Amino acid sequence: MSVITTNKRAYFDYNILETCEAGIELKGFEVKAIKTGRVNLSGSYAVIRGNEAWLLNSDIPPHQPKNAPLDYDSKRVRRLLLKKEEIKNLINRTAEKGLTLVPLKVYTKRDKIKIEIGLAKSKKKFDKRESIKKRDIERETNRKF
């Protein structure tokens, strides 16, 4: 398993409660772009509509822009491939107040592109300040040694 990209913003803005692995439905040139690292997950999220999971607002620019179709939208809605039981579980969990689905990582697993989505609860402003303080303290201790 090699991680292609992580959504650092999601780890900063949310408390991750659970994670699950999903496949993602892609076009051929999108696969090539992702394998070269051209994917951006910041600001993206997942929703469940009609017993299907969808990834919204993720940016996958084409690997070779001149070879991409003229009507290609890099932020198009992509279907996430999950089992029915997993979708039912996620529907029940997201019905709770304040829980959302956010993509955390994109990685390859046996030549397949997978995405890790997390069930997350939004952090409050003071929680974000605490995480910034912890990170700064950790940096200072690493500099001293």
TORMAR-260598 format. One record per residue (C-alpha): residue in three letters; x, y, z. Coordinates in steps of 0.02 Angstrom, whole numbers, plus 50000, padded with zeros to 5 digits. Layout:
<pts>
PT   type    east   north      up
PT    Ala       X       Y       Z
...
</pts>
This chain:
<pts>
PT   type    east   north      up
PT    Met   50000   50000   50000
PT    Ser   50074   50166   49948
PT    Val   49989   50327   50001
PT    Ile   49970   50450   49858
PT    Thr   49897   50596   49954
PT    Thr   49821   50638   50123
PT    Asn   49692   50768   50168
PT    Lys   49785   50865   50303
PT    Arg   49645   50991   50315
PT    Ala   49521   50856   50367
PT    Tyr   49632   50802   50511
PT    Phe   49643   50984   50568
PT    Asp   49459   51028   50550
PT    Tyr   49379   50865   50611
PT    Asn   49390   50732   50745
PT    Ile   49394   50567   50651
PT    Leu   49283   50438   50737
PT    Glu   49285   50293   50612
PT    Thr   49367   50254   50446
PT    Cys   49323   50139   50303
PT    Glu   49400   50096   50137
PT    Ala   49310   50125   49973
PT    Gly   49347   50106   49790
PT    Ile   49320   50252   49675
PT    Glu   49246   50253   49501
PT    Leu   49367   50341   49384
PT    Lys   49403   50367   49201
PT    Gly   49566   50304   49126
PT    Phe   49656   50471   49116
PT    Glu   49603   50509   49296
PT    Val   49689   50350   49355
PT    Lys   49850   50403   49272
PT    Ala   49837   50576   49349
PT    Ile   49808   50505   49523
PT    Lys   49954   50385   49509
PT    Thr   50067   50533   49469
PT    Gly   50002   50623   49624
PT    Arg   49887   50750   49541
PT    Val   49740   50743   49660
PT    Asn   49676   50870   49786
PT    Leu   49558   50819   49926
PT    Ser   49551   50981   50025
PT    Gly   49373   51045   50035
PT    Ser   49300   50882   49972
PT    Tyr   49170   50777   50061
PT    Ala   49062   50623   50034
PT    Val   48873   50607   50037
PT    Ile   48753   50463   50023
PT    Arg   48609   50482   49900
PT    Gly   48492   50343   49849
PT    Asn   48594   50201   49928
PT    Glu   48752   50258   49838
PT    Ala   48901   50354   49906
PT    Trp   48968   50502   49807
PT    Leu   49128   50603   49822
PT    Leu   49102   50788   49791
PT    Asn   49223   50931   49761
PT    Ser   49381   50828   49741
PT    Asp   49498   50898   49610
PT    Ile   49585   50779   49488
PT    Pro   49661   50881   49346
PT    Pro   49700   50780   49188
PT    His   49874   50705   49169
PT    Gln   49889   50773   48992
PT    Pro   49766   50916   48969
PT    Lys   49772   50909   48779
PT    Asn   49721   50725   48779
PT    Ala   49575   50748   48899
PT    Pro   49399   50768   48830
PT    Leu   49346   50947   48797
PT    Asp   49198   50937   48917
PT    Tyr   49299   50862   49060
PT    Asp   49264   50937   49232
PT    Ser   49406   50905   49356
PT    Lys   49287   50928   49505
PT    Arg   49151   50812   49442
PT    Val   49051   50702   49561
PT    Arg   49127   50527   49576
PT    Arg   49044   50370   49641
PT    Leu   49121   50280   49789
PT    Leu   49115   50091   49782
PT    Leu   49055   50020   49947
PT    Lys   48958   49865   49999
PT    Lys   48773   49882   50041
PT    Glu   48802   49845   50225
PT    Glu   48935   49979   50236
PT    Ile   48820   50106   50154
PT    Lys   48677   50063   50273
PT    Asn   48796   50083   50421
PT    Leu   48855   50252   50356
PT    Ile   48675   50310   50328
PT    Asn   48632   50269   50508
PT    Arg   48789   50352   50576
PT    Thr   48777   50512   50473
PT    Ala   48596   50533   50529
PT    Glu   48668   50578   50699
PT    Lys   48688   50764   50727
PT    Gly   48850   50841   50670
PT    Leu   48932   50691   50584
PT    Thr   48998   50703   50407
PT    Leu   49097   50596   50287
PT    Val   49266   50665   50235
PT    Pro   49400   50586   50124
PT    Leu   49563   50560   50218
PT    Lys   49685   50470   50103
PT    Val   49703   50410   49925
PT    Tyr   49816   50260   49903
PT    Thr   49849   50110   49793
PT    Lys   49816   49934   49849
PT    Arg   49860   49793   49729
PT    Asp   49857   49913   49580
PT    Lys   49684   49976   49628
PT    Ile   49655   50155   49684
PT    Lys   49568   50162   49852
PT    Ile   49508   50305   49958
PT    Glu   49493   50307   50146
PT    Ile   49340   50400   50207
PT    Gly   49313   50448   50386
PT    Leu   49159   50479   50490
PT    Ala   49202   50644   50571
PT    Lys   49137   50773   50691
PT    Ser   49185   50955   50668
PT    Lys   49308   51031   50791
PT    Lys   49266   51191   50881
PT    Lys   49380   51342   50868
PT    Phe   49462   51312   51038
PT    Asp   49500   51131   50989
PT    Lys   49591   51193   50835
PT    Arg   49692   51314   50942
PT    Glu   49741   51171   51058
PT    Ser   49802   51066   50913
PT    Ile   49905   51213   50848
PT    Lys   49983   51235   51022
PT    Lys   50025   51049   51033
PT    Arg   50105   51053   50861
PT    Asp   50210   51207   50906
PT    Ile   50268   51130   51071
PT    Glu   50316   50970   50981
PT    Arg   50417   51069   50853
PT    Glu   50509   51163   50990
PT    Thr   50557   51003   51080
PT    Asn   50619   50925   50918
PT    Arg   50726   51079   50882
PT    Lys   50810   51072   51052
PT    Phe   50863   50892   51025
</pts>
